Amino acid sequence: MTKRERAKKIREILENLYPETPIPLDHKDSYTLLIAVLLSAQCTDVRVNKITPQLFAKADTPQKMVKLRYKQIENIIRPCGLAPRKSKAIRDLSQILIDKHDSEVPQNMDHLEMLPGVGHKTASVVVSQAFNVPAFPVDTHIHRCAKRWKLSSGKSVVQTERDLKKIYAKKYWQKLHLQIIFFGREYCKARGHILEECPICSWI
């Protein structure tokens, strides 16, 4: 079986298991999605979804967010980890959105990556899920699965993203991103992974 044949079969399995791919982070627009994705760094989506209602009740727009003090934001988001750094990024990026982008989240990857606390993966998630721009954000779940499935031998998420984009057509990127994450959490975990019980690893 060639790599492309294996990739096709993997996509078919994922499509069968996860025909619907709801965005796991609760949000109501591109700004709240951006903040939720930023908070999800080194934190679970479940925990982020428990914290954001409290934060967004106080500030769900850049204008409202900059009226909060860093410490106020930090106290709310503390359970998400890295609170001092994330609170500064959230308030500072909100000010930049007001000053440079008419209070709107930019759809341009380069502009997004220039915002405090926003790396390539965060920017990719936002353009994909908020603006429907083809992107293939790679997190630790996708990086792990792609290596196990011999779709990439990349040592970094950057290389893995490059490899996956070569294998799969653009029209599949957005959905596959979430399907692989869901699969990685349910069947292909970092610890306690049982090869024989994994619907994909068991036949590779």
C-alpha positions, 0 to 999 in steps of 0.5 A: 500500500502506497502512502497515498493509498494509506492516507485515503483509507485513513481519511475514509475511516475518519469520515466514517467515525466523525462525519460531523466536526463541531468546533470544540471551543465555545465562541460566538465570533472570530474575536471570542474564538481567537481568545479561546484558542489562545487560552487553549495553549497547554490547556484542555478545550474542556477547561477553556470552555469552563473559563471563557463564559466568565471572561466573556461575560465581562469582555467579549469585544476588544473595546471591553477587554482593554477596559479590564486590568491585566490582573482582572483577566489573569484572575479569571483565566488562571485555571488555564495555566500561563495566566500572567503571559496569556492575560498580557497577550489578550489585553495587548492584542485587543488594543492592537485590534482596535488601533490597527484593524478597526477592532476586527480580527484580521483574516490574514495569517501574517497579520494574525501571527504578529499579534501577541500570543498568537503563533502559527497554529493559533492563526491557522485555527482562526482563519480555518474555523472563523473565516473558512480559509483552508488551513491545516493546524497541527497540534500534538495529537495530529503530530503524534498520529501522523507519525504513527500512521507513517504520513510524516516523519517530521521532527516538528509540527511545522514539518508534519503540517507541510507533509499533510498538506502535500498528501491531502487536497485543500478541500479536506484540510479543515475537517481532517484537522478536527477529525484527527484531533478527535481520533487522537483523543479517543483512540490514539492517545499518547499514553495507554495506546492499545495498538490492536484496539486502534481502528487505524494503527491496528492495520498499518 
